[in-house]
Structure formats: structure tokens, C-alpha cells
Amino acid sequence: MDTNSTRPNSPSPATDEHEIIFTSFGMFIIDEIHHLDGTSQYDVIGGAGTYAAYGARYFLPYPLSKGVGWFVDAGSDFPQVIKEELFSLQTTMIFREDQTRLTTRGWNSYGENEFREFRYTTPKKRIVMEDVMSTKLVESRTFHVICSPERAQDLIEGIVEQRKSTKKDLPLPVIAWEPVPDLCTPEHLDECLAVLPMVNILTPNAAEAAAFFGLPEPFEKESIEAIGIRFLPFMREDAAIVIRAGSHGCLILSKGREILWLEAYHTHFPDRVIDPTGAGNTFVGGLCTGYVLSNGDIIEASIYGNVAAGLSIEQVGLAKLTLPNDDGQPELWNGSEVMDRVKEYKARIGLSRILSL
């Protein structure tokens, strides 16, 4: 496999354990999940920002874990056991408690063919630019922006302006935009295309990409490619499109490069897929972190995204972290070393080059 790839902004590999590598504008949510078989789970940790932060955290063991930036807004009903789990990650989590409100909660229901219904059951609290400006997170190497095209433009402009106004010589950050599903409509297509020159990585799922053009979700690779190609003329020469396509894995598109598909991590282990909730957000966290660690290699970054998504769907809720012990056991996620998963995945797809952390 050709490892040459688009390198937006060509970031150098991270070496400072206190440097912020990844920051998500996504929210923290506590979910209740109702499955097709009639079973349900409650008080499940969730939210786009949470899954994305976990996706980044998989590849940044402590103390590099401090490079993961995200926000958690806790209300009066916030379970202590969840608080303890989140702090055990040892990230740069901005934990904000407010006893005058309830924690943002969501209701999820799954039907046939991974059909998902979602609604908020308590008021949501968005992460806004002012939240980031007042913290170290404004210096992040990458940002996960999950919102409408209009808000994406406002956030990106705000980030760039704030960094320019600091006394530090900060390079432009890498922006990964994940469009919010409800606003992926033909009415918002022009706004979407207008913001693309500001984005380094556009990463919708296949249904979201198609919906901008008023098309149904595509299930064949050729149809997904045809939709993805429509966005390319509006993107910068050094940008990339990474479309998340469920069991197909992901599609990588960039100007002047061949179309590339990377299979899903669990392509050969479908029985290990338990719950797809949050897989796309987790993918983006892994994608951004892999992008920095690989010095801007979008293929390498997408491999990290696939491995991260694979971890996220092996259980209801989030993957389980086992911290290192005195006997020399390394950090484990779901009982395995993440870089072992990366090596195994690369061997399977025929890509041998491995990053060293």
C-alpha cells in the first residue's frame, strides 16, 4: 500500500507531555440505551465529546494523556462513580459542576440495520468558543468541531483569531469537522461548501454526506465515492475527506490522490460488535491523534481512527481502561495494548510501517 498521503499543516510529532494534542467541542452526555432485543442500559457515559476524547486517549498513555482536552458539565444528578471513572483517565478534562441544573442526558433506541433514534431528555449545554479561550485548550494541535456549517465557521475563525492574539508563536491548528446530522440537508449545502476551505479534514459518515445533496444513505462503495468526490473541488489542496462508512470502514479522498478504502477493524470479527453508539465520534478522536503522531499522514491517521472505532463498539458504553501495575503490565484497553491492535490491523491490510510512541 502506498503510504504517501495528504499532510494538512504538516504537524511535527508530539513530544511535550503537557502539550494539548486534541480538543473536542463535543458535549458530555449520560445516555440511556434501548436495544432491539428489549434490553436497556441506564447511566451510560456518552456524548460526542466524550467518545472523541476516548478515541484520542487510547493512543496517549499517561503522561501523554494530558494531551487530551475536553469538557464535562456535571449537574446535580451526576453519579460519583462516573466522576471517578472520568478522572482516572488522567486527561486535561475541564470538569464543571453546576448544582442548579441537571446533567445533559440522552435517550437512544436502536432498530433494524443499526437504525438509531436519539433525543435529549434534559437541556443540553454546548461548548462554546469562550469556554476554550479561557483555558490551555486554545493551544491544541487539533480540534474536533461537531456542529452546523455556520457554527463551524464561527468556531474556526474564533480559534484562529485567539491564537493570533496570544504572545506565543502558535501554528494554525488542524480542524476536523464532523457535520451534525440534523443539519446535513440541501438547505445547508451552500453553507457547508463555504466552510470547506477552512477545514483540514472533513469527516461525515456516509448518510450525512449524502443528505447534503438530498440523497438517501448509500450502501455501495461506488455510491459513497461518488458523493464524497462532490466535496473535493471546494477543499484546499492540502485537505482530505475521510467518510466513515460503518462495516465498509472508511473512505479517504484528497486532490491528486487515488481513492483509498480502509476496512473496518472488526471486518473479520463481526461477533465482537456489541453496540455502535459513538463509534463515529471515537473514530475522529483517533483520527486526529494519529494525524499528529504521524506528522500529518492521513492514511496512518485513518488507521488509528478505525482501531479506535473498533474498541468503542465492543461493549455498551466506553472501552475499559486497565492502568499499568507494579509488575510491568502496560496500560490496556479492553484487555489489550492499543498499539498491538494497530500492528495487527496494519499486517492484515498489508501496511507494515509502525509508529513508535
Sequence and secondary structure as in RCSB ss.txt:
>XXXX:A:sequence
MDTNSTRPNSPSPATDEHEIIFTSFGMFIIDEIHHLDGTSQYDVIGGAGTYAAYGARYFLPYPLSKGVGWFVDAG
SDFPQVIKEELFSLQTTMIFREDQTRLTTRGWNSYGENEFREFRYTTPKKRIVMEDVMSTKLVESRTFHVICSPE
RAQDLIEGIVEQRKSTKKDLPLPVIAWEPVPDLCTPEHLDECLAVLPMVNILTPNAAEAAAFFGLPEPFEKESIE
AIGIRFLPFMREDAAIVIRAGSHGCLILSKGREILWLEAYHTHFPDRVIDPTGAGNTFVGGLCTGYVLSNGDIIE
ASIYGNVAAGLSIEQVGLAKLTLPNDDGQPELWNGSEVMDRVKEYKARIGLSRILSL
>XXXX:A:secstr
       TT       TTS  EEE    EEEEEE TTS EEEEEEE HHHHHHHHHHTT  TTGGGGEEEEEEE 
TT  HHHHHHHHTT  EEEEEE TTS   EEEEEE GGG EEEEESS      HHHHHTSGGGG SEEEEEE HH
HHHHHHHHHHHHHHHSSS     EEEEEE GGG SGGGHHHHHHHGGG SEE  BHHHHHHTTT     SHHHHH
HHHHHHGGGS TT EEEEE GGG EEEE TTS  EEE  TTTT GGG    TTHHHHHHHHHHHHHHHTTS HHH
HHHHHHHHHHHHTSSSSS  EE   TT    EETTB HHHHHHHHHHHHT       
